[in-house]
Amino acid sequence: MTTTRLVTRAPFSGLTLGLVGLSVAAWIATVAWARSTGMGAAPGTMGMNLVAFVAMWALMMTAMMLPSVGPFVGVYQRTITESRLPRLVGLAVGYLAVWAAVGAIAFGIATWFGDLAGSNATAAQVVAVTTFALVGLYQLSPLKYRCLSHCRTPIGHLVHYLGFQGPLRDVRAGLSHGWFCLGCCWALMVLMVAFGVMNIAAMIGLAAVIAVEKVWRHGERFARAVGVAAIAYAVALIFMPELAPGLDPGGLMPMGDMSM
């Protein structure tokens, strides 16, 4: 059986459907949190402290990333012959721990971007344009496709994971896969700062982009198209800064007066 067939069949397993169910629950909780606190397409950390922000970020990552990791988990479970549920829980813990840790970094970035948006409108516009341009360039870079290849065809990497020993071997496998996934998706996650960390529409859009990149047979071409679109979006921001609401509190950024 070829790698391609294994990867394309895995998402239809009962386990993967369970991951989708957990993702749906996380989406519901995220939307409820955003509505209850009045958060949305607003700059910065929206008044949250580090602990609250990281908790919110971890919930968001659970909602956004679990569906796209389904193919990997579906293949990984086939290597487990005993204690399947506890071992898969360990895998999920390792994977989500990477994204939760990134939340602390995201907190610092969001704090800086929020302060900048509130104090220097022109600089905020420069940051918005630069962010989208850099994301576009990363989407077209070799490193992006090395990490994306890991997520799209995990069979070869499973040989390495099977060599892990001890009670934390599945957590280690989750951490390893999480780092590759981070390498694949970190740039897209930076856009959450530009759109607003709790911008539900942006979250849904980016989650869809990530899932399509990883599971569609034309995912690599799609990723390149997203890169080109991000660069085009950067150009559009020169004239319409309101397209980055996470860096434009109350329409503070000047319209089209930034020179490039």
C-alpha positions as protocol buffer text, in pm:
chain_id: "A"
residue {
  index: 1
  type: MET
  ca { x: 0 y: 0 z: 0 }
}
residue {
  index: 2
  type: THR
  ca { x: 141 y: 339 z: -89 }
}
residue {
  index: 3
  type: THR
  ca { x: 198 y: 628 z: 146 }
}
residue {
  index: 4
  type: THR
  ca { x: -58 y: 836 z: -39 }
}
residue {
  index: 5
  type: ARG
  ca { x: -330 y: 578 z: 14 }
}
residue {
  index: 6
  type: LEU
  ca { x: -254 y: 544 z: 384 }
}
residue {
  index: 7
  type: VAL
  ca { x: -270 y: 918 z: 435 }
}
residue {
  index: 8
  type: THR
  ca { x: -590 y: 965 z: 239 }
}
residue {
  index: 9
  type: ARG
  ca { x: -771 y: 677 z: 411 }
}
residue {
  index: 10
  type: ALA
  ca { x: -668 y: 767 z: 767 }
}
residue {
  index: 11
  type: PRO
  ca { x: -900 y: 1071 z: 805 }
}
residue {
  index: 12
  type: PHE
  ca { x: -1208 y: 847 z: 783 }
}
residue {
  index: 13
  type: SER
  ca { x: -1120 y: 641 z: 1091 }
}
residue {
  index: 14
  type: GLY
  ca { x: -1336 y: 656 z: 1402 }
}
residue {
  index: 15
  type: LEU
  ca { x: -1045 y: 813 z: 1588 }
}
residue {
  index: 16
  type: THR
  ca { x: -1020 y: 1097 z: 1340 }
}
residue {
  index: 17
  type: LEU
  ca { x: -1392 y: 1158 z: 1367 }
}
residue {
  index: 18
  type: GLY
  ca { x: -1337 y: 1178 z: 1741 }
}
residue {
  index: 19
  type: LEU
  ca { x: -1072 y: 1444 z: 1685 }
}
residue {
  index: 20
  type: VAL
  ca { x: -1316 y: 1639 z: 1474 }
}
residue {
  index: 21
  type: GLY
  ca { x: -1569 y: 1609 z: 1756 }
}
residue {
  index: 22
  type: LEU
  ca { x: -1319 y: 1749 z: 2005 }
}
residue {
  index: 23
  type: SER
  ca { x: -1241 y: 2028 z: 1761 }
}
residue {
  index: 24
  type: VAL
  ca { x: -1609 y: 2115 z: 1730 }
}
residue {
  index: 25
  type: ALA
  ca { x: -1638 y: 2127 z: 2109 }
}
residue {
  index: 26
  type: ALA
  ca { x: -1334 y: 2357 z: 2122 }
}
residue {
  index: 27
  type: TRP
  ca { x: -1488 y: 2581 z: 1854 }
}
residue {
  index: 28
  type: ILE
  ca { x: -1810 y: 2608 z: 2054 }
}
residue {
  index: 29
  type: ALA
  ca { x: -1615 y: 2694 z: 2370 }
}
residue {
  index: 30
  type: THR
  ca { x: -1402 y: 2951 z: 2185 }
}
residue {
  index: 31
  type: VAL
  ca { x: -1704 y: 3126 z: 2034 }
}
residue {
  index: 32
  type: ALA
  ca { x: -1879 y: 3125 z: 2372 }
}
residue {
  index: 33
  type: TRP
  ca { x: -1570 y: 3273 z: 2537 }
}
residue {
  index: 34
  type: ALA
  ca { x: -1540 y: 3545 z: 2273 }
}
residue {
  index: 35
  type: ARG
  ca { x: -1907 y: 3639 z: 2304 }
}
residue {
  index: 36
  type: SER
  ca { x: -1915 y: 3636 z: 2682 }
}
residue {
  index: 37
  type: THR
  ca { x: -1620 y: 3872 z: 2706 }
}
residue {
  index: 38
  type: GLY
  ca { x: -1704 y: 4090 z: 2406 }
}
residue {
  index: 39
  type: MET
  ca { x: -1372 y: 4009 z: 2238 }
}
residue {
  index: 40
  type: GLY
  ca { x: -1325 y: 3985 z: 1864 }
}
residue {
  index: 41
  type: ALA
  ca { x: -1133 y: 4173 z: 1597 }
}
residue {
  index: 42
  type: ALA
  ca { x: -957 y: 4394 z: 1850 }
}
residue {
  index: 43
  type: PRO
  ca { x: -586 y: 4472 z: 1887 }
}
residue {
  index: 44
  type: GLY
  ca { x: -351 y: 4325 z: 2143 }
}
residue {
  index: 45
  type: THR
  ca { x: -437 y: 4085 z: 2424 }
}
residue {
  index: 46
  type: MET
  ca { x: -776 y: 4248 z: 2491 }
}
residue {
  index: 47
  type: GLY
  ca { x: -694 y: 4295 z: 2858 }
}
residue {
  index: 48
  type: MET
  ca { x: -613 y: 3931 z: 2929 }
}
residue {
  index: 49
  type: ASN
  ca { x: -319 y: 3842 z: 3150 }
}
residue {
  index: 50
  type: LEU
  ca { x: -62 y: 3582 z: 3045 }
}
residue {
  index: 51
  type: VAL
  ca { x: -240 y: 3285 z: 3205 }
}
residue {
  index: 52
  type: ALA
  ca { x: -578 y: 3370 z: 3054 }
}
residue {
  index: 53
  type: PHE
  ca { x: -426 y: 3443 z: 2714 }
}
residue {
  index: 54
  type: VAL
  ca { x: -235 y: 3114 z: 2701 }
}
residue {
  index: 55
  type: ALA
  ca { x: -547 y: 2923 z: 2808 }
}
residue {
  index: 56
  type: MET
  ca { x: -747 y: 3096 z: 2535 }
}
residue {
  index: 57
  type: TRP
  ca { x: -471 y: 3031 z: 2282 }
}
residue {
  index: 58
  type: ALA
  ca { x: -456 y: 2660 z: 2370 }
}
residue {
  index: 59
  type: LEU
  ca { x: -833 y: 2636 z: 2324 }
}
residue {
  index: 60
  type: MET
  ca { x: -806 y: 2809 z: 1987 }
}
residue {
  index: 61
  type: MET
  ca { x: -528 y: 2578 z: 1872 }
}
residue {
  index: 62
  type: THR
  ca { x: -734 y: 2275 z: 1975 }
}
residue {
  index: 63
  type: ALA
  ca { x: -1019 y: 2402 z: 1761 }
}
residue {
  index: 64
  type: MET
  ca { x: -805 y: 2497 z: 1463 }
}
residue {
  index: 65
  type: MET
  ca { x: -540 y: 2225 z: 1448 }
}
residue {
  index: 66
  type: LEU
  ca { x: -704 y: 1895 z: 1548 }
}
residue {
  index: 67
  type: PRO
  ca { x: -889 y: 1839 z: 1219 }
}
residue {
  index: 68
  type: SER
  ca { x: -575 y: 1887 z: 1011 }
}
residue {
  index: 69
  type: VAL
  ca { x: -369 y: 1652 z: 1230 }
}
residue {
  index: 70
  type: GLY
  ca { x: -618 y: 1372 z: 1170 }
}
residue {
  index: 71
  type: PRO
  ca { x: -419 y: 1200 z: 890 }
}
residue {
  index: 72
  type: PHE
  ca { x: -109 y: 1174 z: 1109 }
}
residue {
  index: 73
  type: VAL
  ca { x: -300 y: 1043 z: 1411 }
}
residue {
  index: 74
  type: GLY
  ca { x: -489 y: 800 z: 1191 }
}
residue {
  index: 75
  type: VAL
  ca { x: -163 y: 648 z: 1068 }
}
residue {
  index: 76
  type: TYR
  ca { x: 6 y: 661 z: 1409 }
}
residue {
  index: 77
  type: GLN
  ca { x: -271 y: 462 z: 1576 }
}
residue {
  index: 78
  type: ARG
  ca { x: -199 y: 170 z: 1343 }
}
residue {
  index: 79
  type: THR
  ca { x: 142 y: 130 z: 1507 }
}
residue {
  index: 80
  type: ILE
  ca { x: -15 y: 85 z: 1854 }
}
residue {
  index: 81
  type: THR
  ca { x: -120 y: -265 z: 1953 }
}
residue {
  index: 82
  type: GLU
  ca { x: -194 y: -215 z: 2325 }
}
residue {
  index: 83
  type: SER
  ca { x: -301 y: 63 z: 2565 }
}
residue {
  index: 84
  type: ARG
  ca { x: -415 y: 253 z: 2257 }
}
residue {
  index: 85
  type: LEU
  ca { x: -625 y: 523 z: 2424 }
}
residue {
  index: 86
  type: PRO
  ca { x: -369 y: 629 z: 2689 }
}
residue {
  index: 87
  type: ARG
  ca { x: -94 y: 634 z: 2428 }
}
residue {
  index: 88
  type: LEU
  ca { x: -299 y: 844 z: 2189 }
}
residue {
  index: 89
  type: VAL
  ca { x: -379 y: 1082 z: 2473 }
}
residue {
  index: 90
  type: GLY
  ca { x: -3 y: 1115 z: 2530 }
}
residue {
  index: 91
  type: LEU
  ca { x: 44 y: 1192 z: 2162 }
}
residue {
  index: 92
  type: ALA
  ca { x: -223 y: 1463 z: 2175 }
}
residue {
  index: 93
  type: VAL
  ca { x: -76 y: 1610 z: 2495 }
}
residue {
  index: 94
  type: GLY
  ca { x: 267 y: 1642 z: 2335 }
}
residue {
  index: 95
  type: TYR
  ca { x: 126 y: 1794 z: 2018 }
}
residue {
  index: 96
  type: LEU
  ca { x: -96 y: 2050 z: 2190 }
}
residue {
  index: 97
  type: ALA
  ca { x: 179 y: 2136 z: 2442 }
}
residue {
  index: 98
  type: VAL
  ca { x: 384 y: 2281 z: 2156 }
}
residue {
  index: 99
  type: TRP
  ca { x: 102 y: 2510 z: 2050 }
}
residue {
  index: 100
  type: ALA
  ca { x: 19 y: 2605 z: 2409 }
}
residue {
  index: 101
  type: ALA
  ca { x: 383 y: 2705 z: 2465 }
}
residue {
  index: 102
  type: VAL
  ca { x: 365 y: 2921 z: 2154 }
}
residue {
  index: 103
  type: GLY
  ca { x: 81 y: 3105 z: 2327 }
}
residue {
  index: 104
  type: ALA
  ca { x: 332 y: 3267 z: 2564 }
}
residue {
  index: 105
  type: ILE
  ca { x: 524 y: 3402 z: 2265 }
}
residue {
  index: 106
  type: ALA
  ca { x: 201 y: 3511 z: 2098 }
}
residue {
  index: 107
  type: PHE
  ca { x: 112 y: 3700 z: 2417 }
}
residue {
  index: 108
  type: GLY
  ca { x: 430 y: 3906 z: 2392 }
}
residue {
  index: 109
  type: ILE
  ca { x: 378 y: 3975 z: 2022 }
}
residue {
  index: 110
  type: ALA
  ca { x: 12 y: 4068 z: 2068 }
}
residue {
  index: 111
  type: THR
  ca { x: 99 y: 4298 z: 2358 }
}
residue {
  index: 112
  type: TRP
  ca { x: 360 y: 4479 z: 2149 }
}
residue {
  index: 113
  type: PHE
  ca { x: 133 y: 4502 z: 1842 }
}
residue {
  index: 114
  type: GLY
  ca { x: -157 y: 4628 z: 2055 }
}
residue {
  index: 115
  type: ASP
  ca { x: 53 y: 4901 z: 2215 }
}
residue {
  index: 116
  type: LEU
  ca { x: 187 y: 4999 z: 1875 }
}
residue {
  index: 117
  type: ALA
  ca { x: -159 y: 5014 z: 1720 }
}
residue {
  index: 118
  type: GLY
  ca { x: -280 y: 5243 z: 1995 }
}
residue {
  index: 119
  type: SER
  ca { x: 15 y: 5482 z: 1992 }
}
residue {
  index: 120
  type: ASN
  ca { x: 155 y: 5500 z: 1640 }
}
residue {
  index: 121
  type: ALA
  ca { x: -91 y: 5450 z: 1355 }
}
residue {
  index: 122
  type: THR
  ca { x: 164 y: 5480 z: 1077 }
}
residue {
  index: 123
  type: ALA
  ca { x: 400 y: 5229 z: 1238 }
}
residue {
  index: 124
  type: ALA
  ca { x: 106 y: 4993 z: 1288 }
}
residue {
  index: 125
  type: GLN
  ca { x: 29 y: 5013 z: 918 }
}
residue {
  index: 126
  type: VAL
  ca { x: 393 y: 4940 z: 832 }
}
residue {
  index: 127
  type: VAL
  ca { x: 381 y: 4637 z: 1062 }
}
residue {
  index: 128
  type: ALA
  ca { x: 60 y: 4514 z: 901 }
}
residue {
  index: 129
  type: VAL
  ca { x: 199 y: 4542 z: 548 }
}
residue {
  index: 130
  type: THR
  ca { x: 531 y: 4384 z: 647 }
}
residue {
  index: 131
  type: THR
  ca { x: 361 y: 4098 z: 832 }
}
residue {
  index: 132
  type: PHE
  ca { x: 151 y: 3993 z: 534 }
}
residue {
  index: 133
  type: ALA
  ca { x: 445 y: 4029 z: 296 }
}
residue {
  index: 134
  type: LEU
  ca { x: 670 y: 3812 z: 514 }
}
residue {
  index: 135
  type: VAL
  ca { x: 397 y: 3552 z: 557 }
}
residue {
  index: 136
  type: GLY
  ca { x: 360 y: 3539 z: 179 }
}
residue {
  index: 137
  type: LEU
  ca { x: 733 y: 3494 z: 131 }
}
residue {
  index: 138
  type: TYR
  ca { x: 748 y: 3220 z: 393 }
}
residue {
  index: 139
  type: GLN
  ca { x: 461 y: 3038 z: 223 }
}
residue {
  index: 140
  type: LEU
  ca { x: 681 y: 3023 z: -87 }
}
residue {
  index: 141
  type: SER
  ca { x: 1000 y: 2917 z: 96 }
}
residue {
  index: 142
  type: PRO
  ca { x: 1169 y: 2571 z: 92 }
}
residue {
  index: 143
  type: LEU
  ca { x: 1141 y: 2546 z: 473 }
}
residue {
  index: 144
  type: LYS
  ca { x: 764 y: 2576 z: 449 }
}
residue {
  index: 145
  type: TYR
  ca { x: 748 y: 2282 z: 211 }
}
residue {
  index: 146
  type: ARG
  ca { x: 986 y: 2068 z: 413 }
}
residue {
  index: 147
  type: CYS
  ca { x: 759 y: 2104 z: 716 }
}
residue {
  index: 148
  type: LEU
  ca { x: 444 y: 2069 z: 507 }
}
residue {
  index: 149
  type: SER
  ca { x: 581 y: 1749 z: 353 }
}
residue {
  index: 150
  type: HIS
  ca { x: 623 y: 1606 z: 705 }
}
residue {
  index: 151
  type: CYS
  ca { x: 259 y: 1678 z: 784 }
}
residue {
  index: 152
  type: ARG
  ca { x: 128 y: 1553 z: 450 }
}
residue {
  index: 153
  type: THR
  ca { x: 326 y: 1225 z: 434 }
}
residue {
  index: 154
  type: PRO
  ca { x: 411 y: 1119 z: 790 }
}
residue {
  index: 155
  type: ILE
  ca { x: 489 y: 753 z: 711 }
}
residue {
  index: 156
  type: GLY
  ca { x: 865 y: 804 z: 682 }
}
residue {
  index: 157
  type: HIS
  ca { x: 880 y: 996 z: 1008 }
}
residue {
  index: 158
  type: LEU
  ca { x: 691 y: 723 z: 1193 }
}
residue {
  index: 159
  type: VAL
  ca { x: 997 y: 500 z: 1157 }
}
residue {
  index: 160
  type: HIS
  ca { x: 1184 y: 752 z: 1371 }
}
residue {
  index: 161
  type: TYR
  ca { x: 902 y: 778 z: 1624 }
}
residue {
  index: 162
  type: LEU
  ca { x: 883 y: 401 z: 1664 }
}
residue {
  index: 163
  type: GLY
  ca { x: 1237 y: 412 z: 1800 }
}
residue {
  index: 164
  type: PHE
  ca { x: 1125 y: 618 z: 2100 }
}
residue {
  index: 165
  type: GLN
  ca { x: 1126 y: 422 z: 2426 }
}
residue {
  index: 166
  type: GLY
  ca { x: 979 y: 466 z: 2773 }
}
residue {
  index: 167
  type: PRO
  ca { x: 643 y: 580 z: 2911 }
}
residue {
  index: 168
  type: LEU
  ca { x: 672 y: 923 z: 2748 }
}
residue {
  index: 169
  type: ARG
  ca { x: 747 y: 795 z: 2399 }
}
residue {
  index: 170
  type: ASP
  ca { x: 409 y: 908 z: 2265 }
}
residue {
  index: 171
  type: VAL
  ca { x: 440 y: 1250 z: 2425 }
}
residue {
  index: 172
  type: ARG
  ca { x: 780 y: 1282 z: 2256 }
}
residue {
  index: 173
  type: ALA
  ca { x: 628 y: 1183 z: 1923 }
}
residue {
  index: 174
  type: GLY
  ca { x: 356 y: 1445 z: 1972 }
}
residue {
  index: 175
  type: LEU
  ca { x: 614 y: 1710 z: 2057 }
}
residue {
  index: 176
  type: SER
  ca { x: 821 y: 1623 z: 1751 }
}
residue {
  index: 177
  type: HIS
  ca { x: 523 y: 1632 z: 1518 }
}
residue {
  index: 178
  type: GLY
  ca { x: 405 y: 1952 z: 1684 }
}
residue {
  index: 179
  type: TRP
  ca { x: 735 y: 2125 z: 1605 }
}
residue {
  index: 180
  type: PHE
  ca { x: 710 y: 2029 z: 1239 }
}
residue {
  index: 181
  type: CYS
  ca { x: 350 y: 2148 z: 1237 }
}
residue {
  index: 182
  type: LEU
  ca { x: 459 y: 2473 z: 1398 }
}
residue {
  index: 183
  type: GLY
  ca { x: 721 y: 2514 z: 1126 }
}
residue {
  index: 184
  type: CYS
  ca { x: 448 y: 2463 z: 869 }
}
residue {
  index: 185
  type: CYS
  ca { x: 186 y: 2695 z: 1020 }
}
residue {
  index: 186
  type: TRP
  ca { x: 352 y: 2956 z: 1242 }
}
residue {
  index: 187
  type: ALA
  ca { x: 339 y: 3229 z: 978 }
}
residue {
  index: 188
  type: LEU
  ca { x: -32 y: 3178 z: 926 }
}
residue {
  index: 189
  type: MET
  ca { x: -85 y: 3205 z: 1302 }
}
residue {
  index: 190
  type: VAL
  ca { x: 94 y: 3541 z: 1308 }
}
residue {
  index: 191
  type: LEU
  ca { x: -190 y: 3669 z: 1092 }
}
residue {
  index: 192
  type: MET
  ca { x: -422 y: 3618 z: 1391 }
}
residue {
  index: 193
  type: VAL
  ca { x: -250 y: 3917 z: 1551 }
}
residue {
  index: 194
  type: ALA
  ca { x: -318 y: 4129 z: 1243 }
}
residue {
  index: 195
  type: PHE
  ca { x: -681 y: 4017 z: 1214 }
}
residue {
  index: 196
  type: GLY
  ca { x: -746 y: 4020 z: 1589 }
}
residue {
  index: 197
  type: VAL
  ca { x: -662 y: 3723 z: 1811 }
}
residue {
  index: 198
  type: MET
  ca { x: -1027 y: 3639 z: 1880 }
}
residue {
  index: 199
  type: ASN
  ca { x: -1154 y: 3717 z: 1530 }
}
residue {
  index: 200
  type: ILE
  ca { x: -1372 y: 3409 z: 1477 }
}
residue {
  index: 201
  type: ALA
  ca { x: -1408 y: 3460 z: 1101 }
}
residue {
  index: 202
  type: ALA
  ca { x: -1029 y: 3480 z: 1063 }
}
residue {
  index: 203
  type: MET
  ca { x: -986 y: 3170 z: 1280 }
}
residue {
  index: 204
  type: ILE
  ca { x: -1224 y: 2972 z: 1062 }
}
residue {
  index: 205
  type: GLY
  ca { x: -1055 y: 3092 z: 744 }
}
residue {
  index: 206
  type: LEU
  ca { x: -704 y: 3011 z: 864 }
}
residue {
  index: 207
  type: ALA
  ca { x: -811 y: 2671 z: 1000 }
}
residue {
  index: 208
  type: ALA
  ca { x: -956 y: 2591 z: 658 }
}
residue {
  index: 209
  type: VAL
  ca { x: -633 y: 2699 z: 487 }
}
residue {
  index: 210
  type: ILE
  ca { x: -425 y: 2479 z: 718 }
}
residue {
  index: 211
  type: ALA
  ca { x: -651 y: 2178 z: 667 }
}
residue {
  index: 212
  type: VAL
  ca { x: -652 y: 2214 z: 288 }
}
residue {
  index: 213
  type: GLU
  ca { x: -273 y: 2248 z: 278 }
}
residue {
  index: 214
  type: LYS
  ca { x: -230 y: 1926 z: 472 }
}
residue {
  index: 215
  type: VAL
  ca { x: -495 y: 1693 z: 335 }
}
residue {
  index: 216
  type: TRP
  ca { x: -577 y: 1801 z: -20 }
}
residue {
  index: 217
  type: ARG
  ca { x: -372 y: 1631 z: -291 }
}
residue {
  index: 218
  type: HIS
  ca { x: -297 y: 1973 z: -438 }
}
residue {
  index: 219
  type: GLY
  ca { x: -211 y: 2113 z: -95 }
}
residue {
  index: 220
  type: GLU
  ca { x: 136 y: 2233 z: -188 }
}
residue {
  index: 221
  type: ARG
  ca { x: 5 y: 2428 z: -486 }
}
residue {
  index: 222
  type: PHE
  ca { x: -265 y: 2570 z: -265 }
}
residue {
  index: 223
  type: ALA
  ca { x: -3 y: 2680 z: -10 }
}
residue {
  index: 224
  type: ARG
  ca { x: 182 y: 2866 z: -285 }
}
residue {
  index: 225
  type: ALA
  ca { x: -139 y: 3033 z: -393 }
}
residue {
  index: 226
  type: VAL
  ca { x: -196 y: 3143 z: -32 }
}
residue {
  index: 227
  type: GLY
  ca { x: 155 y: 3292 z: -33 }
}
residue {
  index: 228
  type: VAL
  ca { x: 83 y: 3495 z: -343 }
}
residue {
  index: 229
  type: ALA
  ca { x: -251 y: 3605 z: -196 }
}
residue {
  index: 230
  type: ALA
  ca { x: -79 y: 3718 z: 127 }
}
residue {
  index: 231
  type: ILE
  ca { x: 163 y: 3936 z: -72 }
}
residue {
  index: 232
  type: ALA
  ca { x: -128 y: 4083 z: -267 }
}
residue {
  index: 233
  type: TYR
  ca { x: -306 y: 4146 z: 64 }
}
residue {
  index: 234
  type: ALA
  ca { x: 2 y: 4332 z: 188 }
}
residue {
  index: 235
  type: VAL
  ca { x: -22 y: 4564 z: -111 }
}
residue {
  index: 236
  type: ALA
  ca { x: -394 y: 4617 z: -49 }
}
residue {
  index: 237
  type: LEU
  ca { x: -320 y: 4715 z: 312 }
}
residue {
  index: 238
  type: ILE
  ca { x: -125 y: 5016 z: 189 }
}
residue {
  index: 239
  type: PHE
  ca { x: -452 y: 5164 z: 69 }
}
residue {
  index: 240
  type: MET
  ca { x: -702 y: 4989 z: 300 }
}
residue {
  index: 241
  type: PRO
  ca { x: -544 y: 4946 z: 645 }
}
residue {
  index: 242
  type: GLU
  ca { x: -881 y: 4855 z: 792 }
}
residue {
  index: 243
  type: LEU
  ca { x: -826 y: 4510 z: 636 }
}
residue {
  index: 244
  type: ALA
  ca { x: -607 y: 4437 z: 941 }
}
residue {
  index: 245
  type: PRO
  ca { x: -848 y: 4516 z: 1227 }
}
residue {
  index: 246
  type: GLY
  ca { x: -613 y: 4366 z: 1484 }
}
residue {
  index: 247
  type: LEU
  ca { x: -373 y: 4654 z: 1418 }
}
residue {
  index: 248
  type: ASP
  ca { x: -632 y: 4923 z: 1357 }
}
residue {
  index: 249
  type: PRO
  ca { x: -825 y: 5011 z: 1672 }
}
residue {
  index: 250
  type: GLY
  ca { x: -1116 y: 5233 z: 1577 }
}
residue {
  index: 251
  type: GLY
  ca { x: -974 y: 5304 z: 1230 }
}
residue {
  index: 252
  type: LEU
  ca { x: -669 y: 5483 z: 1365 }
}
residue {
  index: 253
  type: MET
  ca { x: -434 y: 5388 z: 1083 }
}
residue {
  index: 254
  type: PRO
  ca { x: -402 y: 5646 z: 806 }
}
residue {
  index: 255
  type: MET
  ca { x: -553 y: 5562 z: 470 }
}
residue {
  index: 256
  type: GLY
  ca { x: -300 y: 5528 z: 194 }
}
residue {
  index: 257
  type: ASP
  ca { x: -47 y: 5785 z: 315 }
}
residue {
  index: 258
  type: MET
  ca { x: 231 y: 5535 z: 380 }
}
residue {
  index: 259
  type: SER
  ca { x: 516 y: 5538 z: 134 }
}
residue {
  index: 260
  type: MET
  ca { x: 686 y: 5214 z: 40 }
}
